[in-house]
């Protein structure tokens, strides 16, 4: 599987040109606040509009301004982990995970239970997000993504709201899961330690332009 991105988006202070390739690997985007790194992920996911360009996942073109192709968010098969995890507050852990399957008209309790086990959420199925720790919320958000496996995973500052000790534990757990998954993954962070832990292929953004660091 390969993700190819070459898109333009005009922002208030500059024009963003996100250009990268990601095979079955983890790549990092490391840049400061307001650089456009989170906007890049939202454009790939289809959450934000793109002014022009091209996005392809494997053999599927999900955006092409010249050919007027713009695949809907729910059909892109792109998993997005938000900074605040974006769980549904009125749903239990089980319901938060199951809702993705139901949106695709799939009823499969075994699949939900598999993700609950994989992300160590046993015993928390009936709790609501307000009853969870930051680490537990992150695991629920990941289980929700993987219950309907995406072709691409986008991680937007996934450890920014966690304390240092918990962060180290969850970084280790997530790296194990991502290495097993082995599909295109983009990790966005301003933290050099996080980026280097997950990947050796790193991009930065300067004045809206992507530059490969190494």
C-alpha positions as CSV (number, residue, x, y, z in Angstrom):
1,X,0.0,0.0,0.0
2,X,1.2,3.5,-0.8
3,X,-0.1,6.9,0.0
4,X,0.8,9.7,-2.4
5,X,-0.1,13.3,-1.5
6,X,0.5,16.5,-3.5
7,X,-2.1,19.1,-2.5
8,X,-2.4,22.9,-2.1
9,X,-4.5,24.8,0.4
10,X,-4.5,28.5,0.8
11,X,-4.5,29.6,4.4
12,X,-4.8,33.0,6.0
13,X,-1.1,33.8,6.3
14,X,0.5,31.5,3.7
15,X,-0.2,28.8,1.1
16,X,0.3,25.2,2.2
17,X,1.8,22.7,-0.2
18,X,1.8,19.2,1.3
19,X,3.8,16.8,-0.8
20,X,4.8,13.4,0.5
21,X,4.9,9.7,-0.1
22,X,4.3,7.0,2.5
23,X,4.5,3.2,1.9
24,X,3.8,0.6,4.5
25,X,5.7,2.6,7.1
26,X,5.4,5.4,9.6
27,X,6.5,8.8,8.6
28,X,6.7,11.9,10.9
29,X,5.8,15.5,10.3
30,X,7.6,17.7,12.8
31,X,6.8,21.4,12.8
32,X,5.7,24.2,15.1
33,X,2.2,25.4,15.9
34,X,0.4,27.1,13.0
35,X,2.7,25.5,10.4
36,X,-0.1,23.6,8.7
37,X,0.8,20.1,9.9
38,X,-2.7,19.3,11.4
39,X,-4.4,21.0,8.4
40,X,-2.5,18.6,6.1
41,X,-3.9,15.6,7.9
42,X,-7.5,17.0,7.8
43,X,-7.1,17.6,4.1
44,X,-6.0,14.0,3.5
45,X,-8.9,12.7,5.6
46,X,-11.4,15.0,3.7
47,X,-12.4,16.9,6.8
48,X,-11.0,20.2,5.3
49,X,-11.3,21.2,1.6
50,X,-8.3,21.2,-0.7
51,X,-7.9,23.9,-3.3
52,X,-6.0,21.8,-5.8
53,X,-3.9,18.7,-6.2
54,X,-4.0,14.9,-5.9
55,X,-4.3,12.2,-3.2
56,X,-4.0,8.5,-4.0
57,X,-4.1,5.4,-1.7
58,X,-2.9,2.3,-3.4
59,X,-4.8,2.1,-6.6
60,X,-7.6,4.4,-5.4
61,X,-7.6,8.1,-6.2
62,X,-9.5,9.8,-3.4
63,X,-8.9,13.4,-4.6
64,X,-8.0,14.9,-8.0
65,X,-8.8,18.5,-8.7
66,X,-8.2,18.1,-12.5
67,X,-10.6,15.1,-12.7
68,X,-13.1,16.5,-10.2
69,X,-12.7,13.5,-7.9
70,X,-13.4,14.2,-4.2
71,X,-14.3,11.0,-2.3
72,X,-16.4,11.5,0.8
73,X,-14.8,11.3,4.3
74,X,-16.6,8.1,5.2
75,X,-15.5,6.3,2.0
76,X,-11.8,7.3,2.0
77,X,-10.8,4.5,4.5
78,X,-8.6,6.9,6.4
79,X,-8.4,6.6,10.1
80,X,-7.9,9.9,12.0
81,X,-6.8,10.1,15.7
82,X,-7.6,13.6,16.9
83,X,-5.6,15.4,19.6
84,X,-8.6,15.3,22.0
85,X,-9.7,11.8,20.8
86,X,-13.2,13.1,19.8
87,X,-15.1,10.3,21.6
88,X,-18.9,10.6,21.8
89,X,-19.7,11.7,25.3
90,X,-23.2,10.2,25.4
91,X,-22.0,6.7,24.3
92,X,-20.3,4.0,26.4
93,X,-16.9,2.6,25.4
94,X,-18.6,-0.3,23.6
95,X,-20.9,2.0,21.8
96,X,-18.1,4.3,20.7
97,X,-16.4,1.4,19.1
98,X,-19.5,-0.3,17.6
99,X,-20.8,2.9,16.1
100,X,-18.3,2.8,13.3
101,X,-19.5,-0.7,12.2
102,X,-23.1,0.4,12.5
103,X,-22.4,3.4,10.2
104,X,-21.4,0.8,7.6
105,X,-24.4,-1.3,8.3
106,X,-22.4,-4.0,10.0
107,X,-23.4,-5.8,13.2
108,X,-20.5,-7.8,14.6
109,X,-20.1,-8.1,18.3
110,X,-17.0,-10.3,17.9
111,X,-15.2,-7.6,16.0
112,X,-15.9,-5.1,18.8
113,X,-14.8,-7.5,21.4
114,X,-11.6,-8.2,19.5
115,X,-10.6,-4.5,19.6
116,X,-11.6,-4.2,23.3
117,X,-9.2,-7.1,24.0
118,X,-6.4,-5.8,21.7
119,X,-6.4,-2.3,23.3
120,X,-6.8,-3.6,26.9
121,X,-10.2,-2.2,27.5
122,X,-11.8,-5.2,29.2
123,X,-14.0,-4.1,32.1
124,X,-14.5,-0.6,30.7
125,X,-17.2,-1.5,28.1
126,X,-20.0,0.3,30.0
127,X,-18.1,3.4,31.1
128,X,-18.6,6.8,29.5
129,X,-15.7,9.0,28.3
130,X,-16.0,11.2,31.3
131,X,-15.2,8.2,33.5
132,X,-12.0,7.4,31.6
133,X,-8.4,8.5,32.0
134,X,-6.5,10.1,29.1
135,X,-4.7,6.9,28.3
136,X,-8.0,4.9,28.3
137,X,-9.6,7.5,26.0
138,X,-6.7,7.2,23.6
139,X,-7.1,3.4,23.5
140,X,-10.9,3.7,22.9
141,X,-10.2,6.1,20.0
142,X,-7.7,3.7,18.5
143,X,-10.1,0.7,18.9
144,X,-12.8,2.7,17.1
145,X,-10.4,3.3,14.2
146,X,-9.2,-0.3,13.9
147,X,-12.6,-2.0,14.3
148,X,-13.2,-1.0,10.6
149,X,-9.6,-1.2,9.4
150,X,-8.5,1.9,7.4
151,X,-5.9,1.9,4.6
152,X,-4.1,4.9,6.1
153,X,-3.8,6.1,9.7
154,X,-3.3,9.7,10.6
155,X,-2.1,10.5,14.2
156,X,-2.5,14.2,15.2
157,X,-0.4,14.9,18.3
158,X,-1.7,11.7,19.9
159,X,0.3,12.1,23.2
160,X,0.0,15.9,23.7
161,X,-2.6,15.6,26.5
162,X,-0.9,12.8,28.5
163,X,1.6,13.0,31.4
164,X,5.2,11.8,30.8
165,X,5.0,8.4,32.5
166,X,1.7,7.4,30.8
167,X,3.0,8.8,27.5
168,X,6.0,6.5,27.5
169,X,3.8,3.5,28.2
170,X,1.3,4.3,25.4
171,X,4.1,5.1,22.9
172,X,5.5,1.6,23.5
173,X,2.1,0.0,23.1
174,X,1.2,1.9,20.0
175,X,4.5,1.2,18.3
176,X,3.9,-2.5,18.7
177,X,0.4,-2.2,17.2
178,X,1.6,-0.1,14.2
179,X,4.4,-2.5,13.4
180,X,1.9,-5.3,13.3
181,X,-0.5,-3.3,11.2
182,X,2.1,-2.3,8.6
183,X,0.2,0.2,6.5
184,X,0.8,3.9,5.7
185,X,0.9,6.0,8.9
186,X,1.6,9.7,9.4
187,X,2.4,10.9,12.8
188,X,2.3,14.7,13.4
189,X,4.0,16.2,16.4
190,X,6.2,19.1,17.5
191,X,8.0,16.7,19.9
192,X,11.3,15.4,18.4
193,X,11.4,12.6,20.9
194,X,8.1,11.2,19.8
195,X,8.9,11.5,16.1
196,X,12.3,9.8,16.4
197,X,10.8,7.0,18.5
198,X,8.4,6.0,15.8
199,X,10.2,6.7,12.5
200,X,13.4,7.6,10.7
201,X,11.6,9.2,7.8
202,X,10.7,12.8,8.8
203,X,9.3,15.9,7.1
204,X,9.2,19.4,8.3
205,X,7.2,22.4,7.0
206,X,8.8,25.8,6.3
207,X,6.6,28.6,5.0
208,X,4.0,26.1,3.9
209,X,6.5,23.9,2.0
210,X,7.2,20.3,2.9
211,X,10.9,19.5,3.3
212,X,12.3,16.0,3.9
213,X,14.7,16.0,6.9
214,X,15.9,12.4,6.6
